[in-house]
Amino acid sequence: MNTDQRRSFLRAATAALATSPWLSSAGQGRAEQAPLPHDMGNMPASWTGKEQIGMLLYPGMTALDFVGPQHMFTSLVGATVHHVAKTMAPVVSDSQLAIMPTVTLARCPRDLDILFVPGGGAGTVAAMQDTQTLAFLADRGSRAKLVSSVCTGSLLLGAAGLLRGYQATTHWATHALLTAVGATPVQARVVHDRNRITGAGVSAGLDLGLTIVGMLRDGTYAQTVQLLAEYAPSPPYNAGTPDTAPPDVTAMVAGMFKDFDPQVRAALQVAQGDRSATERRVK
Amino acid sequence: MNTDQRRSFLRAATAALATSPWLSSAGQGRAEQAPLPHDMGNMPASWTGKEQIGMLLYPGMTALDFVGPQHMFTSLVGATVHHVAKTMAPVVSDSQLAIMPTVTLARCPRDLDILFVPGGGAGTVAAMQDTQTLAFLADRGSRAKLVSSVCTGSLLLGAAGLLRGYQATTHWATHALLTAVGATPVQARVVHDRNRITGAGVSAGLDLGLTIVGMLRDGTYAQTVQLLAEYAPSPPYNAGTPDTAPPDVTAMVAGMFKDFDPQVRAALQVAQGDRSATERRVK
């Protein structure tokens, strides 16, 4: 595309994207989620999708793990984003943010373009021992075009057997646990191996989500989403990784995970027991 | 503090912070928000607060504007974070995320340490014309120790008369509107003028929230929160500001705000009319 073509392409797309939820009142006040009435007439065909995206909600998950990617996924014009939970009751995060599901595990579409799982602490350990949650993940994950997570969400994917033989990442303090679910730990912000794409701790969800937007549309679309979210981060401190944080701060945060490691390993034994039992039943 | 003292200080604090919501199961499954039973015995006194923090929820707000700061504020051990809305019904964001309030405008504590307002598009314009919301902001904002916002939330603060004579920021595409509420626009990620502290577009809420954590505790505490959230952002594109985005992408996003400017100016006339009427009644 030359510059003139590119300008004309972008001009045509503007009208369509301007009807995205951010600047449109179309979605206001509705408790039920439904496709927005986007004006797709002017939109380049490659900028419109029909993705079905299932994002798992569970008690004690970290809300920011969920909302970073949710912001990015809902910028995909034409996509439908489902907030999936065991029941339709509000799901309370580890920071006491209560989010309403849009659909139950049972009624979530069977074939998803993206299956997404947020992380957390004690809540994630509990979810790793929940048979219904693990069965949902194993089922949808077996057919989803992309299987993704943020933070310790990868350990939950792993508990459902979805990361065996894949490279993956998780919160920096929990990397050793990836081997316990049969994955190969990689220290990176976003790790993409075939159709598995996992993000590092909590805030990495913004980078993961924007990466997926670029994969499903194109770089120009993703840049538009980035500029609309003014995603030019400027943390007031430089302590986001163990490499840059003062050693004492790193030791302190590592200490907070002292009990998490054995709890996850114990939960995995429960999950693996469940899976073996299911496999025996299937045989 | 020398190194040994610092180590001992951090060791003592670890036990207390390890009981923070992230790794504790204390808060799981509760729909109502309440102070967590932190073990503060080992905690340096300066690391524990009693802040009352009121975060406004309104229909059509941008969820990520809210959840970035909410993640950071809830890491303040001892603080109580209220999610405040007109009624106790779920509040649906512009990305169709439905969040449950913890308290109504009427029952929100009268004296807040932080009053926080997220931004949005059409939803923010609507909130700028809502008499009850404006009266709440004007009242709590008149006594709050810190008055803060992310993105176009500053225009909503401004509609309530809270930014007259203050330096402030907002989403990059809406800076011209700050003068319409009597503020002085400053192009920066986070702008702090006396007790007003405002953030740029959407994702700036993480930087704003972490900045406030550092102000209310200290740099070491904030670095611990940053490392726990692995906040070492690495956007896959470099298009987060008009300075770095391709010019066509910038023109496209600016075009999306074409109708926003006159809508906000019209809403401000309504808000100013309401305020004049209230002032006349008070006289």
Contacts between the chains, C-beta under 8 A, distances in Angstrom:
chain1	res1	chain2	res2	distance
A	6	B	248	6.0
A	7	B	248	5.9
A	10	B	248	4.8
A	10	B	249	7.4
A	10	B	251	7.2
A	10	B	252	4.9
A	11	B	252	7.8
A	13	B	252	6.9
A	14	B	252	5.0
A	14	B	255	4.6
A	14	B	256	6.6
A	17	B	252	7.2
A	17	B	256	6.4
A	18	B	255	7.0
A	18	B	256	4.5
A	18	B	258	7.7
A	18	B	259	7.8
A	20	B	256	7.9
A	21	B	94	4.4
A	21	B	95	5.6
A	21	B	96	6.9
A	21	B	121	8.0
A	22	B	62	6.9
A	22	B	94	5.4
A	22	B	95	7.9
A	22	B	120	7.5
A	22	B	121	4.8
A	22	B	256	7.8
A	23	B	121	3.9
A	23	B	122	6.3
A	23	B	256	5.6
A	23	B	257	7.3
A	23	B	259	7.6
A	23	B	260	6.3
A	24	B	94	7.8
A	24	B	121	7.1
A	24	B	122	6.1
A	25	B	60	6.6
A	25	B	122	3.7
A	25	B	123	7.2
A	25	B	126	7.2
A	27	B	60	7.3
A	27	B	92	6.9
A	27	B	94	6.3
A	27	B	95	8.0
A	27	B	96	5.5
A	28	B	59	4.9
A	28	B	60	4.5
A	28	B	92	6.9
A	28	B	94	7.7
A	28	B	122	6.8
A	28	B	123	5.8
A	28	B	126	7.2
A	29	B	59	4.9
A	29	B	60	7.7
A	29	B	92	6.1
A	30	B	92	5.8
A	30	B	96	7.4
A	31	B	89	7.8
A	31	B	90	5.7
A	31	B	92	6.2
A	31	B	98	5.8
A	33	B	96	4.6
A	59	B	28	5.0
A	59	B	29	5.0
A	60	B	25	6.7
A	60	B	27	7.4
A	60	B	28	4.5
A	60	B	29	7.7
A	62	B	22	6.9
A	62	B	71	7.6
A	63	B	67	5.4
A	63	B	70	6.9
A	63	B	71	6.7
A	64	B	67	5.5
A	64	B	68	6.7
A	64	B	70	7.9
A	64	B	71	4.2
A	64	B	229	7.2
A	67	B	63	5.4
A	67	B	64	5.5
A	67	B	67	4.2
A	67	B	97	6.7
A	68	B	64	6.8
A	70	B	63	6.9
A	70	B	64	7.9
A	70	B	95	6.2
A	70	B	97	6.1
A	71	B	62	7.6
A	71	B	63	6.7
A	71	B	64	4.2
A	71	B	95	6.0
A	71	B	202	7.4
A	74	B	95	3.9
A	74	B	96	6.7
A	81	B	95	7.7
A	81	B	96	7.1
A	83	B	97	7.2
A	83	B	98	8.0
A	89	B	31	7.8
A	90	B	31	5.7
A	90	B	90	7.7
A	90	B	100	4.9
A	92	B	27	7.0
A	92	B	28	7.0
A	92	B	29	6.1
A	92	B	30	5.9
A	92	B	31	6.2
A	94	B	21	4.5
A	94	B	22	5.4
A	94	B	24	8.0
A	94	B	27	6.4
A	94	B	28	7.8
A	95	B	21	5.7
A	95	B	22	8.0
A	95	B	70	6.2
A	95	B	71	6.0
A	95	B	74	3.9
A	95	B	81	7.7
A	96	B	21	7.0
A	96	B	27	5.6
A	96	B	30	7.4
A	96	B	33	4.5
A	96	B	74	6.7
A	96	B	81	7.1
A	96	B	102	7.5
A	97	B	67	6.7
A	97	B	70	6.1
A	97	B	83	7.2
A	97	B	99	6.6
A	98	B	31	5.8
A	98	B	83	8.0
A	98	B	99	6.8
A	98	B	100	3.8
A	98	B	102	7.8
A	99	B	97	6.6
A	99	B	98	6.8
A	99	B	99	6.0
A	99	B	100	7.5
A	100	B	90	4.9
A	100	B	98	3.8
A	100	B	99	7.5
A	100	B	100	6.8
A	102	B	96	7.5
A	102	B	98	7.8
A	120	B	22	7.5
A	121	B	21	8.0
A	121	B	22	4.8
A	121	B	23	4.0
A	121	B	24	7.2
A	122	B	23	6.2
A	122	B	24	6.1
A	122	B	25	3.8
A	122	B	28	6.8
A	123	B	25	7.3
A	123	B	28	5.9
A	126	B	25	7.2
A	126	B	28	7.2
A	151	B	230	7.5
A	171	B	230	6.1
A	172	B	230	5.8
A	189	B	232	7.5
A	189	B	234	4.3
A	190	B	234	7.9
A	190	B	236	7.4
A	200	B	230	5.2
A	201	B	228	7.6
A	201	B	229	6.3
A	201	B	230	2.8
A	202	B	71	7.4
A	202	B	228	7.6
A	202	B	229	4.2
A	202	B	230	5.7
A	202	B	231	7.3
A	203	B	206	6.3
A	203	B	229	5.0
A	203	B	230	6.0
A	203	B	231	4.4
A	203	B	232	7.8
A	203	B	233	6.4
A	204	B	230	6.1
A	204	B	234	8.0
A	206	B	203	6.3
A	206	B	233	6.9
A	206	B	235	7.5
A	207	B	233	6.6
A	207	B	234	5.4
A	207	B	235	6.0
A	207	B	236	6.2
A	210	B	235	6.3
A	210	B	236	5.6
A	210	B	237	6.9
A	211	B	236	4.7
A	214	B	236	6.2
A	214	B	237	7.0
A	219	B	237	6.6
A	220	B	246	7.5
A	220	B	248	7.8
A	220	B	249	6.4
A	222	B	236	7.2
A	222	B	237	5.7
A	222	B	239	7.9
A	223	B	237	5.0
A	223	B	239	3.6
A	223	B	245	5.8
A	223	B	246	6.6
A	223	B	249	4.9
A	224	B	239	7.8
A	224	B	249	5.4
A	224	B	252	6.0
A	224	B	253	6.1
A	226	B	235	6.3
A	226	B	237	5.4
A	226	B	239	4.7
A	226	B	240	5.3
A	226	B	245	7.5
A	227	B	239	5.2
A	227	B	240	6.4
A	227	B	241	7.3
A	227	B	242	7.2
A	227	B	245	4.7
A	227	B	249	5.8
A	227	B	250	6.5
A	227	B	253	4.9
A	228	B	201	7.6
A	228	B	202	7.6
A	228	B	253	5.4
A	228	B	256	7.2
A	229	B	64	7.2
A	229	B	201	6.3
A	229	B	202	4.2
A	229	B	203	5.0
A	229	B	240	7.7
A	230	B	151	7.5
A	230	B	171	6.1
A	230	B	172	5.8
A	230	B	200	5.2
A	230	B	201	2.7
A	230	B	202	5.7
A	230	B	203	6.0
A	230	B	204	6.1
A	230	B	240	6.0
A	230	B	241	6.8
A	231	B	202	7.3
A	231	B	203	4.4
A	231	B	235	5.5
A	231	B	240	4.4
A	232	B	189	7.5
A	232	B	203	7.8
A	232	B	235	7.7
A	232	B	240	2.9
A	232	B	241	4.6
A	232	B	244	7.0
A	233	B	203	6.4
A	233	B	206	6.9
A	233	B	207	6.6
A	233	B	233	3.7
A	233	B	235	7.0
A	233	B	240	7.4
A	234	B	189	4.3
A	234	B	190	7.9
A	234	B	204	8.0
A	234	B	207	5.4
A	235	B	206	7.4
A	235	B	207	6.0
A	235	B	210	6.3
A	235	B	226	6.3
A	235	B	231	5.5
A	235	B	232	7.7
A	235	B	233	7.0
A	236	B	190	7.4
A	236	B	207	6.2
A	236	B	210	5.6
A	236	B	211	4.7
A	236	B	214	6.2
A	236	B	222	7.2
A	237	B	210	6.9
A	237	B	214	7.0
A	237	B	219	6.6
A	237	B	222	5.7
A	237	B	223	5.0
A	237	B	226	5.4
A	239	B	222	7.9
A	239	B	223	3.6
A	239	B	224	7.8
A	239	B	226	4.7
A	239	B	227	5.2
A	240	B	226	5.4
A	240	B	227	6.4
A	240	B	229	7.7
A	240	B	230	5.9
A	240	B	231	4.4
A	240	B	232	2.9
A	240	B	233	7.4
A	241	B	227	7.3
A	241	B	230	6.8
A	241	B	232	4.6
A	242	B	227	7.2
A	244	B	232	7.0
A	245	B	223	5.9
A	245	B	226	7.5
A	245	B	227	4.7
A	246	B	220	7.5
A	246	B	223	6.6
A	248	B	6	6.0
A	248	B	7	6.0
A	248	B	10	4.8
A	248	B	220	7.8
A	249	B	10	7.4
A	249	B	220	6.4
A	249	B	223	4.9
A	249	B	224	5.4
A	249	B	227	5.8
A	250	B	227	6.5
A	251	B	10	7.1
A	252	B	10	4.9
A	252	B	11	7.8
A	252	B	13	6.9
A	252	B	14	5.0
A	252	B	17	7.2
A	252	B	224	5.9
A	253	B	224	6.1
A	253	B	227	4.9
A	253	B	228	5.4
A	255	B	11	8.0
A	255	B	14	4.6
A	255	B	18	6.9
A	256	B	14	6.7
A	256	B	17	6.3
A	256	B	18	4.5
A	256	B	20	7.9
A	256	B	22	7.8
A	256	B	23	5.6
A	256	B	228	7.2
A	257	B	23	7.3
A	258	B	18	7.7
A	259	B	18	7.8
A	259	B	23	7.6
A	260	B	23	6.3
